[in-house]
Amino acid sequence: MRILLVEDDEQLGEAVQKGLSLDGHHVDWVKDGNTAESVIKTETFDLIVLDLGLPKQPGLQILRRARTDGLKTPVLILTARDTTDDTVIGLDSGADDYMIKPFDLDVLCARIRALGRRASGRAEPNLIFGDLILYPASHTVTYKGEHLNIPRREFAILEKLLENQGRVLSREALSQMLYGFGEEVDSNALEVHIHNLRKKLGANFIVTIRGVGYMIGTQTQPKEDRS
Amino acid sequence: MLSIRKFLLINLLLSTTVATLLTAVGNYFLDQKDIQSHLDAQLSQVALSFEAIIEEELHSHRLTEIQKALNGIPQRAEEIYQSARGQDIEIRYADKFHFQVWDDKGKLLLRSTGAPTEPLSDGITGFSEKYINNQPWRVFTIYSPRTGLNIVLAERYETRSELEHRIAQDESFIMLLIYPLLGLIIWVIVGKGLSSLKRIAYEVSHRAENYLEPVNLEEVPLEIMPVIDELNKLFLRLQQAFEREKRFAADAAHELRTPLAVLRTQAQIALKTSDPVEHEQALVKVIQGVDRSTHIVQQLLTLSRLVPEVNRINNPEDVNLCKAAAEVVATLAPSALEKSIEIELIAPDENIFIRGDATSLGILIRNLVDNAIRYTPEHGRVQVHVQDLSDRTQLRVVDSGPGIPPELRTRVFERFYRIIGTKSQGSGLGLAIVYQIAALHDAEIHLRTPPNGQGLSVEIDFHKLPQT
């Protein structure tokens, strides 16, 4: 993607430019708000990475003005401010995503990719976990290349779990996937589906966090059955 | 604007003026009375003296002689006056005082020079008044039964009022002298009385900006002692706050040195080594070092937001403790899993509420669970309990780590305190943060050993929400 990086700190700017280039993007780097504003008006970009602590113009002001002028390019803001209030203000000013410094370069790249996908309206990517691949478009699942037979409700649960890798999903959140099918759900339904998934995928694929919910297990170590 | 000085001056001067005027008026009336009775007494005294002197019936011959002598009084008075010149005697003859002597047949026997020939009295014994030529006179009459004579003495009222006026004038004169003097004295006294206030005000307002020593209480007037006392206490609190701030910044800087040292060293190792595996490992450690430093910075920021001076819950709300705990466990579960630690939330009643601040409660739970995961070795377990007990609502985090020996249980809340021997990469601030947030919610913290004798149980007891 063609990315505009608005960053006033020399070292950080250099690092981000390099980091994003390694991920295959073309990065134009400007170092102050005024230049950024004029460049935005004259050039087109696929994405803008905007640091909020700019000299000469607060980043949020630039953002608001650009949005009022009709800018549709996705914007990801980098900020040192970590309170929820600042987050709200940032998003309300027209940002699509934000990252707090210091950030993980891989996460930054992933979010940039996500914003890129959203902007171009591309289909959901396939979800991968180890040897398991889930294809949202065709509603199919393969494990080590072999097709697995997974009924609709279990597929929905698995898809949701895979979308949230590394995060625990509450029982309520997962149960809601079952309601969508317009049927009375009994309280044990979720457990049954999880059980079935484990039978097909292996016990250590889905981890129970008692009292909280379920998550996809981490890939690093084999786990004992704790269900 | 309220001014004690102006208030005092205006009111004191006003009241002295009013008092002075009232005194003058009062004096005038009282003096009148006194003068009246004094002169009346004199009048009667003279009349009685006359009566005593005129012993017998007077022959016409004798009468003529006496009358002649009486007529010569003005001249006589002038002679005495001349001879008494230089002495402070006022005997200048004045036409103020008259007498008449009548016999019982209505014939005027004697009279003073200038006395009218008509009867001065209407025959009434004692005091009376008479108008002669439109002038009022005070008249005193005696009837002497021995001699059958009427003795009449009269004094013009004008005389009396003249005296009254003279006295009033003299009094006013004195008052006019004293009055401004009094005003001046009041001015000076008020000024002096308020001078200590002025001095204190000057001293306090002319302090250097960062001079926080207490005001000397010895020279402070009793009335503003409470104010100055509080001011001194405020100075003390400020001093302590600044001290704390300084210490905090210094501590923070020191704490970051070690992780930064690690960063530098590992980076240099990466540069030095030619072994690609070592190279990669060193760089991985650099990233870990950065994460550690970031964590410390984050904790420092959190802690600085909890300083006692601004530590107040601004918008107390009903917070669902179970949900808050669930969110924390959900967030930290992955890191627990990485160490194969079994983590669970035990909250039989899914909706337990307490009153407080949602954000800081989240931070409190997060720090406790984070600590538990950090200090528990691999394959251990961490449990988070949320319970409604009879007299309190309790959050309890239990881990199977090494625990904290009882003798160190108070020290662990100190900032940057870490127990020797723990290999943790924590910031040392977690429990300090927990302490502050618990204090904010008026909650109690207890560190105990779990029933199975191993590990640590951290209990936070909150006030129960009043049941509606």
Contacts between the chains, C-beta under 8 A, distances in Angstrom:
chain1	res1	chain2	res2	distance
A	82	B	298	7.4
A	82	B	301	7.2
A	84	B	359	7.2
A	102	B	290	6.4
A	102	B	294	5.3
A	166	B	334	5.1
A	167	B	330	6.7
A	167	B	331	7.6
A	167	B	334	7.4
A	168	B	329	7.2
A	168	B	330	3.7
A	168	B	331	7.6
A	168	B	333	4.8
A	168	B	334	7.8
A	169	B	330	7.8
A	170	B	326	6.7
A	170	B	330	7.0
A	207	B	333	7.8
A	207	B	337	6.3
A	209	B	329	6.4
A	209	B	330	7.1
A	209	B	333	4.8
A	209	B	343	6.2
A	209	B	344	6.5
A	209	B	345	7.5
A	210	B	344	3.4
A	210	B	345	6.8
A	210	B	346	7.5
A	211	B	326	7.1
A	211	B	329	7.1
A	211	B	344	5.0
A	211	B	345	2.9
A	211	B	346	5.6
A	211	B	347	6.1
A	211	B	384	7.4
A	212	B	326	5.1
A	212	B	329	4.8
A	212	B	330	5.3
A	212	B	333	7.0
A	212	B	344	7.4
A	212	B	345	5.0
A	213	B	326	7.9
A	213	B	330	6.6
A	215	B	333	6.3
A	215	B	334	7.2
A	215	B	337	8.0
A	217	B	337	6.8
A	218	B	334	6.4
A	218	B	337	5.2
A	218	B	338	6.0
A	220	B	338	6.7
A	221	B	340	6.5
A	223	B	337	7.8
A	223	B	340	7.3
A	226	B	342	6.8
